[in-house]
Amino acid sequence: MQEDSSLRRVDSSRPRRDSRWSAATFFVVLGLAVLIAVLSLFLKRPISDATAAMAGRALNEPVTRIEQYDYGFEPRHITWRAGDQVTISLHNRSTTHWHEMMLGRGYDFTPSVFGPIATQFDTDFWNGIHVTFSGANHVDNLCVNKAIAKFIGPMPNVVTGGNFSPTLQPGGSLNMTFTVPNKPGTWYYGCFVQQYMHYIAGMRGTITILPR
């Protein structure tokens, strides 16, 4: 049987795959994978958390989960609306370091042989706010300052002096439930442990409070 020559004819109208585009896509994907792996290793985080740090993580309202690492917070930016009830679920993911979380504006400096050192924020966000604490686990100490505190379950070691600040041991956690006050604008959170060194190393973030 004679072979139909039309079956051997190449259809020139069919689009051809651009091998250069395929190679470029491969190297872009490979580069992103390497970048995520390096970020995960450098920050000592799971790859899923490193990916979220790059792309941004959607917050689960009304619970804001904040994780502490060596040395950084995840997420690094949070948005709340005044009047909403929010629970901060704070977790220290470090296996070796104690971490705190202060929230405020400006800096309160203390003189030292190395020059002025920021020890806390100048304005404490938590002043006058009713806060319910629960789920305390491996909390080294808790300074409530001028917040109005209520405790459910195990009561952490409450101390005086300094701004509102929970300090968690490695693997520690604490929940803080409150109504977002009418203090719109940008606020900052950070860890001032070891004379501001954790903050300088990257343990800081921002919170945007929207008006009602």
C-alpha positions in Angstrom: 0.0 0.0 0.0 1.3 3.4 -0.9 1.8 5.8 2.0 -0.3 8.9 1.8 2.2 11.7 1.4 -0.2 14.0 3.2 0.4 12.1 6.4 4.1 13.0 6.3 3.5 16.7 5.6 4.4 19.0 8.5 1.6 21.4 9.5 3.4 24.7 9.4 0.5 26.5 10.9 0.9 24.7 14.3 2.8 26.9 16.8 6.1 25.7 17.8 7.4 25.6 21.4 10.1 28.2 22.1 12.9 26.2 23.7 14.4 29.4 25.0 11.2 30.3 26.9 11.1 26.9 28.4 14.7 27.1 29.6 14.1 30.6 31.0 11.1 29.4 32.9 13.0 26.5 34.4 15.8 28.7 35.6 13.4 31.2 37.1 11.6 28.5 39.1 14.9 26.9 40.1 16.2 30.3 41.3 13.1 30.9 43.4 13.4 27.5 45.0 17.0 28.1 45.9 16.2 31.6 47.3 13.4 30.1 49.5 15.7 27.4 50.7 18.5 29.9 51.6 16.0 32.1 53.4 14.6 29.2 55.3 18.1 28.2 56.4 19.3 31.7 57.3 16.2 32.5 59.3 16.0 29.0 60.8 12.4 28.7 59.6 10.4 25.9 57.9 10.3 26.4 54.1 6.5 27.0 54.3 7.1 30.0 56.7 10.0 31.3 54.5 7.6 31.2 51.5 5.0 33.1 53.4 7.5 35.7 54.5 8.3 36.4 50.8 4.7 36.4 49.5 2.9 37.7 52.5 0.6 35.7 54.7 -3.2 36.2 55.0 -4.2 36.8 58.6 -7.0 34.7 60.1 -9.3 37.2 61.8 -10.1 37.5 64.6 -6.9 35.6 65.5 -3.6 37.1 64.6 -0.9 34.5 64.9 2.5 36.0 65.5 5.6 33.8 65.5 9.0 34.8 66.9 12.2 33.5 65.3 16.0 34.2 65.6 15.7 37.0 64.6 12.4 38.1 63.2 8.7 38.1 63.5 6.2 36.4 61.1 4.3 38.3 59.8 6.1 41.5 59.6 3.1 43.6 58.9 -0.4 43.4 60.4 -3.6 45.4 59.7 -6.4 45.8 62.3 -9.5 48.0 62.4 -10.4 50.0 65.5 -13.3 48.4 67.4 -12.6 44.9 66.2 -11.9 42.2 68.8 -8.6 40.5 68.2 -6.6 37.7 69.8 -2.8 37.7 69.4 -1.6 34.2 69.5 2.1 34.6 70.2 4.6 31.8 69.7 8.3 31.7 70.3 9.7 29.3 67.7 13.3 29.6 68.8 14.9 26.6 70.5 17.6 28.7 72.3 16.5 32.3 72.8 14.0 34.2 75.0 12.0 36.8 73.0 9.6 39.6 74.0 7.1 41.6 72.1 6.6 45.3 72.7 4.2 47.5 70.8 4.4 51.3 70.6 5.9 54.4 68.9 9.2 56.3 69.3 12.1 55.1 71.4 13.0 55.4 75.1 16.8 55.6 75.2 19.1 54.7 78.1 22.7 56.0 78.3 25.5 53.4 78.1 29.3 53.2 77.5 28.4 52.5 73.9 26.1 55.5 73.6 22.3 55.7 74.0 20.5 52.3 73.7 16.8 52.0 73.0 15.3 49.8 75.7 11.6 50.2 74.8 9.2 52.3 72.9 8.5 55.8 74.2 4.7 55.5 73.8 3.2 52.2 75.0 0.3 51.1 72.7 -1.3 49.0 75.5 -1.9 51.9 78.0 -5.6 51.7 79.2 -6.5 48.6 77.1 -8.4 45.7 78.7 -6.4 42.5 77.8 -7.4 38.9 78.6 -4.5 36.5 78.8 -4.9 32.8 78.3 -3.0 29.7 77.2 0.2 30.8 79.1 2.9 28.2 78.3 6.6 28.7 79.2 6.1 32.5 79.8 9.3 33.8 81.5 7.6 37.0 82.6 4.8 39.4 81.8 4.8 43.2 82.4 1.3 44.6 81.9 2.3 48.2 82.7 -0.9 50.4 82.4 -3.0 47.8 80.6 -6.0 46.3 82.5 -5.3 42.6 82.8 -7.5 39.6 83.2 -6.2 36.0 83.3 -7.9 32.7 82.2 -6.0 29.5 83.1 -2.4 29.5 84.3 -1.2 32.9 85.4 2.3 33.8 84.2 4.9 35.5 86.3 3.8 39.1 86.4 6.5 41.7 86.9 6.5 45.5 87.2 8.7 48.1 85.5 8.8 48.9 81.8 6.3 48.8 79.0 3.7 46.1 78.3 5.7 43.1 77.3 5.3 39.3 77.4 8.7 37.5 77.4 8.5 33.9 76.2 11.0 31.1 76.8 12.0 28.9 73.9 8.9 27.1 72.7 6.6 29.4 74.8 3.2 30.7 73.8 0.6 33.1 75.1 -2.8 34.4 73.9 -3.9 38.0 74.3 -7.5 39.0 73.6 -8.6 42.7 73.4 -10.6 45.2 71.5 -8.5 47.3 69.0 -8.5 50.8 70.5 -9.3 54.0 68.5 -5.6 54.7 67.9 -5.4 54.8 64.1 -2.1 55.0 62.2 1.1 53.1 62.1 2.4 51.3 65.2 5.6 49.2 65.7 6.3 46.0 67.5 9.7 44.6 68.4 11.9 42.6 70.7 14.4 44.7 72.7 16.1 41.7 74.4 19.9 41.9 74.9 20.1 45.7 74.9 18.3 46.3 71.7 20.4 43.7 69.7 17.4 41.5 68.7 15.6 44.6 67.4 18.6 45.7 65.4 19.0 42.1 64.0 15.5 42.3 62.5 13.0 41.5 65.3 10.5 44.2 64.4 7.4 44.8 62.4 4.5 47.3 61.8 0.8 47.4 62.5 -1.6 49.6 60.6 -4.8 50.4 62.5 -7.6 51.6 60.4 -10.2 54.0 61.7 -13.7 52.7 62.5 
